[in-house]
Amino acid sequence: MPASPHATFRFALFGFAVTAAFVTYQLLVDLQSPHFPNPTLMVGFVILCPPSLLSIAFFNAEVGTGSYYFAWAFIGILNAALYAAVRALIGARWKKSA
C-alpha cells in the first residue's frame, strides 16, 4: 500500500481530533468541579495523545485563558504530527514490503 498524502493528512486530522476531545472532556469536567475525572478515561487519552504529558509544563495556565488554549493548540499540533509520522512510516514499510 503506497504512502498516500491524503491518508497521512487524515491521520493527522484524527490526531488533532483526539486532542480536541481530550480538551473538551477537561473543560466539561472542570465545569462540574469538585468531581475528579475518570482515571481510566484519562489514561486512555494519555495513551492516544502522548504529547498531552507536556501539559504538566503548562500547569500555570488556567482553564479558559488564552495561554491554556495556546498550550493545547500546540499539543494538538504535536499530536497531529505524531499521528502523521506514524502513518507515513507504516505506509513506507508497506510500500517496501510490496
Secondary structure, 3 states (H helix, E strand, C coil): CCCCHHHHHHHHHHHHHHHHHHHHHHHHHHHCCCCCCCHHHHHHHHHHCHHHHHHHHHCCCCCCCHHHHHHHHHHHHHHHHHHHHHHHHHHHHHHHHC
